[in-house]
Amino acid sequence: MQELSLGIVGAGIMGKMVGLLALKRGHRVSYFDNNPMLFDGTQDKTIPCSLVAAGMLSPFCELEKADLIISRLGEESLPLWEEISRDLSRSFYFQKKGGIVVSHPEDKNEVFNLKRKLKQHNLEYVYEEIPKTKLDSFEPDLSFNFKEALYFPNEGHVDPLSFHKAFVEKIIPQCTSSHFETEVLNIKPYKIETTKGHHSFDYVIDCRGLETKKDLDSLRGVRGEVIKVQAQGIKISRPVRLMHPRYQIYVVPRPMNSYLIGATTIESEDFSPVSVRSALELLSAFYSLNSSFSEARILEMNVQCRPAFTNNNPKIIFNKEGGLIRVNGLYRHGYLTSPKLAEILLNKMNDTSGNNSSFSECCFWEDL
Ligand SMILES: Cc1cc2nc3c(=O)[nH]c(=O)nc-3n(C[C@H](O)[C@H](O)[C@H](O)COP(=O)(O)OP(=O)(O)OC[C@H]3O[C@@H](n4cnc5c(N)ncnc54)[C@H](O)[C@@H]3O)c2cc1C
């Protein structure tokens, strides 16, 4: 295989995945990102989308709203995540214990709708209906308020911040060069122009997320809000989705008894702080899982806008003449789908014909 030099613009989850898998194939990787290398939330800068994310890897639960392609990409990404977690340090928090879906009795229809969607795709085998006794052995702190649940054994979750730290520790030293706190001004086939100079590569990979809007006008931002809490004396070890007709929340376990509560998908490119309404909805739904959560402490509230195309599915766009690839529109599914997207991108990097492609629905060849 030919060893290529890759200039990756954007070290969010997509850029990180491309670089990580490219290094494994023997390519030379250089990074460019306008954020600091070790972004840990203490800097006076907006927390990037990849670090605000909940980190759920839910190929099946997401089918409630997403297309089948997301589920397929997610399903094929899970074994790649397992491999990545073996390669990275043990401090990377990756769990594959499955996910739980519950509803209060009056909202049972929402669970029924999810089951109906899965049936439409012949995916009834991906979940198990578990009674209170089994829920009690899985997640005892949930069984007090819920008599039954759906259990999805082949789902997982990661802690984005621990992935970011492990990446900086293990992967960045393997790169040819890394240019953090460096704004990229211009991207062209084979060329990157930054505030500090010009660079040439065999391929430029554009992973700038929503910032690529200047070059891809069909991209839009979809606001999401999350609240991080810490709770003592109560434990949930799998991501839990509470189905509700208006606000469906998820609670994702994080290291050190902390949890990320999220849900909102608001059609607006609004980066202003979390609204009172969203905070009330997220926290009251969280409290309804188990009233002992009332004593949890709020650690952070964050907002970001997810990069999305009109159909909410990702695109890998290859320049017809080579030298530039853009990958974007990861929407709610950056962690879920990026390993497989990176693999597809690298497999097709030198194939400008577009023939014989699996996942062809997310690959496009254009004049960039
Ligand atoms: C509230 C919320 C919850 C989410 N939960 C989940 C979840 O549970 N599971 C899941 O799979 N996904 C989730 N997501 C979605 C996920 O976060 C996104 O899909 C993902 O972050 C998109 O990744 P990206 O790498 O394409 O873009 P980004 O994460 O936006 O990364 C782009 C990078 O490019 C850099 N950049 C941009 N412009 C320039 C420039 N000119 N010069 C240099 N650098 C530049 C930025 O600094 C940034 O580091 C969630 C998102 C939100 C907002």
PDBQT file of the ligand as one rigid body, heavy atoms in Angstrom, charges set to zero:
ROOT
HETATM    1  C1  LIG A 401     -25.243  17.958  23.045  1.00  0.00    +0.000 C 
HETATM    2  C2  LIG A 401     -24.637  16.967  22.097  1.00  0.00    +0.000 A 
HETATM    3  C3  LIG A 401     -24.665  15.614  22.405  1.00  0.00    +0.000 A 
HETATM    4  C4  LIG A 401     -24.111  14.682  21.512  1.00  0.00    +0.000 A 
HETATM    5  N1  LIG A 401     -24.116  13.361  21.853  1.00  0.00    +0.000 NA
HETATM    6  C5  LIG A 401     -23.611  12.446  20.995  1.00  0.00    +0.000 A 
HETATM    7  C6  LIG A 401     -23.617  11.066  21.325  1.00  0.00    +0.000 A 
HETATM    8  O1  LIG A 401     -24.071  10.670  22.400  1.00  0.00    +0.000 OA
HETATM    9  N2  LIG A 401     -23.113  10.176  20.430  1.00  0.00    +0.000 N 
HETATM   10  C7  LIG A 401     -22.596  10.572  19.232  1.00  0.00    +0.000 A 
HETATM   11  O2  LIG A 401     -22.179   9.716  18.457  1.00  0.00    +0.000 OA
HETATM   12  N3  LIG A 401     -22.564  11.887  18.895  1.00  0.00    +0.000 NA
HETATM   13  C8  LIG A 401     -23.064  12.826  19.737  1.00  0.00    +0.000 A 
HETATM   14  N4  LIG A 401     -23.053  14.155  19.409  1.00  0.00    +0.000 N 
HETATM   15  C9  LIG A 401     -22.616  14.543  18.067  1.00  0.00    +0.000 C 
HETATM   16  C10 LIG A 401     -21.117  14.754  17.943  1.00  0.00    +0.000 C 
HETATM   17  O3  LIG A 401     -20.648  15.580  18.971  1.00  0.00    +0.000 OA
HETATM   18  C11 LIG A 401     -20.835  15.408  16.582  1.00  0.00    +0.000 C 
HETATM   19  O4  LIG A 401     -21.371  14.597  15.570  1.00  0.00    +0.000 OA
HETATM   20  C12 LIG A 401     -19.325  15.539  16.382  1.00  0.00    +0.000 C 
HETATM   21  O5  LIG A 401     -18.759  16.354  17.370  1.00  0.00    +0.000 OA
HETATM   22  C13 LIG A 401     -18.974  16.107  15.015  1.00  0.00    +0.000 C 
HETATM   23  O6  LIG A 401     -17.586  15.900  14.907  1.00  0.00    +0.000 OA
HETATM   24  P1  LIG A 401     -16.644  16.637  13.882  1.00  0.00    +0.000 P 
HETATM   25  O7  LIG A 401     -15.271  16.140  14.157  1.00  0.00    +0.000 OA
HETATM   26  O8  LIG A 401     -17.207  16.497  12.508  1.00  0.00    +0.000 OA
HETATM   27  O9  LIG A 401     -16.769  18.195  14.221  1.00  0.00    +0.000 OA
HETATM   28  P2  LIG A 401     -16.271  19.011  15.543  1.00  0.00    +0.000 P 
HETATM   29  O10 LIG A 401     -16.441  18.166  16.735  1.00  0.00    +0.000 OA
HETATM   30  O11 LIG A 401     -16.982  20.297  15.479  1.00  0.00    +0.000 OA
HETATM   31  O12 LIG A 401     -14.724  19.220  15.272  1.00  0.00    +0.000 OA
HETATM   32  C14 LIG A 401     -14.253  20.160  14.343  1.00  0.00    +0.000 C 
HETATM   33  C15 LIG A 401     -12.853  20.601  14.752  1.00  0.00    +0.000 C 
HETATM   34  O13 LIG A 401     -12.349  21.451  13.725  1.00  0.00    +0.000 OA
HETATM   35  C16 LIG A 401     -11.691  22.555  14.310  1.00  0.00    +0.000 C 
HETATM   36  N5  LIG A 401     -11.751  23.681  13.354  1.00  0.00    +0.000 N 
HETATM   37  C17 LIG A 401     -12.854  24.216  12.787  1.00  0.00    +0.000 A 
HETATM   38  N6  LIG A 401     -12.514  25.226  11.958  1.00  0.00    +0.000 NA
HETATM   39  C18 LIG A 401     -11.167  25.317  11.988  1.00  0.00    +0.000 A 
HETATM   40  C19 LIG A 401     -10.221  26.165  11.350  1.00  0.00    +0.000 A 
HETATM   41  N7  LIG A 401     -10.589  27.117  10.470  1.00  0.00    +0.000 N 
HETATM   42  N8  LIG A 401      -8.912  26.001  11.625  1.00  0.00    +0.000 NA
HETATM   43  C20 LIG A 401      -8.500  25.023  12.497  1.00  0.00    +0.000 A 
HETATM   44  N9  LIG A 401      -9.359  24.189  13.123  1.00  0.00    +0.000 NA
HETATM   45  C21 LIG A 401     -10.669  24.330  12.878  1.00  0.00    +0.000 A 
HETATM   46  C22 LIG A 401     -12.497  22.828  15.587  1.00  0.00    +0.000 C 
HETATM   47  O14 LIG A 401     -11.726  23.522  16.539  1.00  0.00    +0.000 OA
HETATM   48  C23 LIG A 401     -12.833  21.414  16.043  1.00  0.00    +0.000 C 
HETATM   49  O15 LIG A 401     -11.841  20.902  16.910  1.00  0.00    +0.000 OA
HETATM   50  C24 LIG A 401     -23.549  15.120  20.282  1.00  0.00    +0.000 A 
HETATM   51  C25 LIG A 401     -23.493  16.480  20.001  1.00  0.00    +0.000 A 
HETATM   52  C26 LIG A 401     -24.024  17.408  20.897  1.00  0.00    +0.000 A 
HETATM   53  C27 LIG A 401     -23.936  18.870  20.575  1.00  0.00    +0.000 C 
ENDROOT
TORSDOF 0
